[in-house]
Amino acid sequence: MRSVFAIFPARDAFTTPLGAGQRPAGWAARRPAGLPACRPERRPGEDGDAAGGRASGIVVLVPRETRFLLIRHAQSTWNAEGRWQGQANPPLSEEGRRQAARLSRELADERVDCVIASDLGRAAETAAILAGVWGLTPELDSRLRELDVGSWTGLTRDQISRADSEALARFESGEPDARPGGGESRRELRRRVRAAAAQISREHAGRQIALVAHLGTVSGLRPGTVLLHAGWCHARASELARPSADEP
């Protein structure tokens, strides 16, 4: 018996020959509607192509879309104090470490191929705790950092409101070009983190990636998504490429 493998789309070519039953990395088998399942094994007495065996089924190999686990870091010491962190680097609080440990147990059965995290300590430490249950080592990427909040870094909301209430109101209204504390705008953040996610998706095509970052990072990648500390959600690469409402 002979199996015919069709690889789609046609523009994707593979120069390395594949052995019987092998699939290119990141590709999944799918049986077209109306066709019988392919039986890769030979029955006794069958001699395949040499005997003029006919194709009894087709396995179509289609690219599996890159998937993400978007994860917000666990609570930091400044989170506990109500201070705006931006790109400052406070560590996880004791409660944050407990949150990360609970999350690692919750996600232990997820199939994760790599862990990529912001290089800020609260995200990197959360990622290290999670990566342990998958037997992986996190990669750190500075492009996944939180929004830079400039001179508001380390202040509480009350302190910011007393010092610059109009700027705070513009920022909290969601204005995409508002610069908190003279720092980075949401539009700039979105460009930064989406470029990072697009490159990560290409480099790890067809895999599931645990991406451990910040509330602003996650919102920039998937507008409207609000995660609590050590919160998470699934997302496909195509979702992260969609323009938000304020983009042309």
C-alpha positions as CSV (number, residue, x, y, z in Angstrom):
1,M,0.0,0.0,0.0
2,R,1.2,3.5,-0.8
3,S,0.5,6.7,1.1
4,V,0.5,10.0,-0.7
5,F,1.6,13.1,1.3
6,A,0.4,16.4,0.0
7,I,2.1,19.5,1.5
8,F,0.1,22.8,1.4
9,P,0.4,25.7,0.7
10,A,2.4,25.0,-2.5
11,R,4.7,28.0,-1.9
12,D,6.3,26.3,1.1
13,A,9.0,24.0,-0.2
14,F,11.2,21.6,1.8
15,T,14.7,20.9,0.5
16,T,15.5,18.1,3.0
17,P,13.9,14.8,2.1
18,L,11.5,13.4,4.7
19,G,11.4,9.7,5.6
20,A,8.2,7.6,5.8
21,G,5.9,8.9,8.4
22,Q,7.9,12.1,9.1
23,R,6.4,15.5,9.2
24,P,8.1,18.9,9.0
25,A,8.4,20.6,12.4
26,G,5.4,22.7,13.1
27,W,3.1,21.0,10.7
28,A,0.1,18.9,11.6
29,A,-1.6,16.1,9.7
30,R,-5.1,16.7,8.6
31,R,-7.3,14.2,6.6
32,P,-9.3,16.0,3.9
33,A,-13.1,15.6,4.1
34,G,-14.4,12.6,2.3
35,L,-11.1,10.8,2.1
36,P,-10.3,7.6,4.0
37,A,-7.7,7.7,6.8
38,C,-4.3,6.8,5.7
39,R,-2.8,3.5,6.9
40,P,0.9,3.9,7.0
41,E,1.7,0.3,7.8
42,R,1.9,-2.4,5.1
43,R,-0.3,-5.4,5.2
44,P,1.4,-8.8,4.8
45,G,2.1,-9.6,1.1
46,E,1.9,-5.9,0.0
47,D,4.9,-4.7,-1.9
48,G,4.1,-1.0,-2.2
49,D,5.2,0.8,-5.3
50,A,7.2,-2.1,-6.7
51,A,4.0,-4.1,-7.0
52,G,2.0,-1.2,-8.4
53,G,0.2,-0.6,-5.2
54,R,-2.4,2.2,-5.3
55,A,-2.8,5.2,-3.0
56,S,-5.4,4.4,-0.4
57,G,-5.4,7.7,1.4
58,I,-3.9,11.2,1.6
59,V,-2.4,12.9,4.6
60,V,-2.3,16.7,4.1
61,L,0.3,18.5,6.1
62,V,-0.8,22.0,7.1
63,P,1.1,24.6,9.1
64,R,0.1,24.7,12.7
65,E,-0.3,28.3,13.9
66,T,2.1,29.5,16.6
67,R,0.3,29.8,19.9
68,F,1.1,31.8,23.0
69,L,0.4,31.6,26.7
70,L,0.3,35.2,27.7
71,I,1.2,35.5,31.3
72,R,1.3,38.5,33.6
73,H,4.0,38.4,36.3
74,A,3.1,37.7,39.9
75,Q,2.9,40.4,42.5
76,S,6.0,42.5,43.1
77,T,6.9,44.5,46.3
78,W,5.9,47.7,44.5
79,N,2.6,46.2,43.4
80,A,1.9,45.5,47.1
81,E,2.7,49.1,47.9
82,G,0.6,50.6,45.1
83,R,3.6,52.1,43.3
84,W,3.8,52.6,39.6
85,Q,6.7,50.4,38.3
86,G,7.1,51.1,34.6
87,Q,10.6,49.8,33.8
88,A,11.9,49.9,37.4
89,N,13.0,46.6,38.8
90,P,11.4,45.6,42.2
91,P,11.5,41.9,43.0
92,L,8.5,39.6,43.6
93,S,6.9,39.9,47.0
94,E,6.5,36.8,49.1
95,E,2.8,36.7,48.0
96,G,4.1,37.0,44.4
97,R,6.3,33.9,44.8
98,R,3.3,32.0,46.2
99,Q,1.2,33.1,43.3
100,A,3.9,32.0,40.8
101,A,4.1,28.6,42.5
102,R,0.3,28.1,42.3
103,L,0.4,29.1,38.7
104,S,3.1,26.6,37.9
105,R,0.9,23.8,39.3
106,E,-2.1,25.1,37.4
107,L,-0.2,25.1,34.1
108,A,1.9,22.0,34.6
109,D,0.0,20.0,32.0
110,E,0.2,22.6,29.3
111,R,2.5,21.6,26.4
112,V,5.0,24.5,26.2
113,D,8.0,24.5,23.8
114,C,9.8,27.6,25.1
115,V,9.5,30.3,27.7
116,I,10.3,33.9,26.8
117,A,10.1,36.7,29.4
118,S,10.7,40.4,29.9
119,D,14.1,40.9,31.4
120,L,12.7,42.9,34.4
121,G,13.1,40.9,37.6
122,R,9.4,40.4,38.4
123,A,8.7,38.8,35.1
124,A,12.0,36.9,34.9
125,E,11.5,35.4,38.4
126,T,7.9,34.4,37.5
127,A,9.2,32.8,34.3
128,A,11.9,30.9,36.1
129,I,9.4,29.4,38.5
130,L,7.1,28.4,35.7
131,A,9.8,27.1,33.4
132,G,10.9,24.6,36.1
133,V,7.7,22.6,35.8
134,W,8.3,22.3,32.0
135,G,12.0,21.5,32.2
136,L,12.9,24.7,30.3
137,T,15.1,27.7,30.8
138,P,13.6,31.1,30.1
139,E,14.9,33.4,27.4
140,L,14.9,37.1,28.4
141,D,13.9,39.8,26.0
142,S,14.0,43.5,26.9
143,R,11.4,44.3,24.2
144,L,8.8,42.8,26.4
145,R,9.3,45.3,29.2
146,E,6.4,47.2,30.7
147,L,5.4,50.7,29.5
148,D,8.0,53.3,30.6
149,V,6.2,55.7,32.9
150,G,9.0,58.3,33.1
151,S,9.0,60.5,36.2
152,W,5.9,58.7,37.6
153,T,8.1,55.7,38.3
154,G,7.9,54.7,42.0
155,L,5.0,57.0,42.8
156,T,1.5,56.1,44.0
157,R,-1.5,57.1,42.0
158,D,-2.4,59.7,44.7
159,Q,1.1,61.2,44.4
160,I,0.8,61.4,40.6
161,S,-2.7,62.9,40.8
162,R,-1.5,65.7,43.1
163,A,1.5,66.4,40.9
164,D,0.0,66.1,37.4
165,S,-3.8,65.5,37.5
166,E,-4.4,66.6,33.9
167,A,-1.8,64.3,32.4
168,L,-3.0,61.4,34.6
169,A,-6.6,62.0,33.3
170,R,-5.4,61.9,29.7
171,F,-3.5,58.7,30.3
172,E,-6.3,57.0,32.2
173,S,-8.7,57.9,29.4
174,G,-6.8,55.5,27.2
175,E,-5.4,58.2,24.8
176,P,-2.9,56.2,22.8
177,D,-0.3,59.1,22.5
178,A,-0.4,60.2,26.1
179,R,3.1,59.9,27.7
180,P,2.9,59.1,31.4
181,G,5.5,61.0,33.2
182,G,7.0,62.0,29.9
183,G,7.8,58.4,29.2
184,E,6.5,56.0,26.5
185,S,3.1,56.2,24.8
186,R,0.8,53.2,24.5
187,R,1.1,53.4,20.7
188,E,4.9,53.1,21.0
189,L,4.6,50.3,23.5
190,R,2.2,48.4,21.1
191,R,4.7,48.8,18.2
192,R,7.6,47.5,20.3
193,V,5.9,44.5,21.8
194,R,4.1,43.5,18.5
195,A,7.4,43.6,16.6
196,A,8.9,41.4,19.3
197,A,6.0,38.9,19.2
198,A,6.1,38.7,15.4
199,Q,9.7,37.9,15.4
200,I,9.3,35.3,18.2
201,S,6.4,33.7,16.3
202,R,8.5,33.4,13.1
203,E,11.5,31.9,15.0
204,H,9.3,29.4,16.9
205,A,6.8,28.7,14.1
206,G,4.1,26.1,15.0
207,R,5.1,26.0,18.7
208,Q,3.4,27.0,21.9
209,I,5.3,29.8,23.7
210,A,4.9,30.9,27.3
211,L,5.4,34.7,27.1
212,V,5.8,36.1,30.6
213,A,5.5,39.9,30.8
214,H,3.5,42.8,32.2
215,L,-0.1,44.2,32.1
216,G,0.9,46.8,29.6
217,T,2.7,44.3,27.4
218,V,-0.2,41.9,27.3
219,S,-2.7,44.8,26.6
220,G,-0.4,46.0,23.8
221,L,-0.4,42.6,22.2
222,R,-4.1,41.8,22.8
223,P,-6.1,45.1,23.4
224,G,-8.8,44.7,25.9
225,T,-7.1,41.9,27.8
226,V,-6.7,42.7,31.5
227,L,-4.9,40.1,33.6
228,L,-4.5,39.9,37.4
229,H,-1.1,39.1,38.8
230,A,-0.1,35.6,37.7
231,G,-3.1,35.6,35.4
232,W,-2.9,34.1,31.9
233,C,-4.7,33.5,28.7
234,H,-4.3,31.6,25.4
235,A,-3.7,33.6,22.2
236,R,-2.8,32.7,18.6
237,A,-0.2,34.6,16.6
238,S,-2.9,35.9,14.2
239,E,-4.8,37.5,17.1
240,L,-1.7,39.5,18.2
241,A,-1.4,40.9,14.6
242,R,-4.9,42.4,14.5
243,P,-4.9,46.3,14.6
244,S,-6.6,47.9,17.6
245,A,-9.5,50.3,17.4
246,D,-7.2,53.4,17.4
247,E,-4.9,52.2,14.6
248,P,-5.4,53.0,11.0
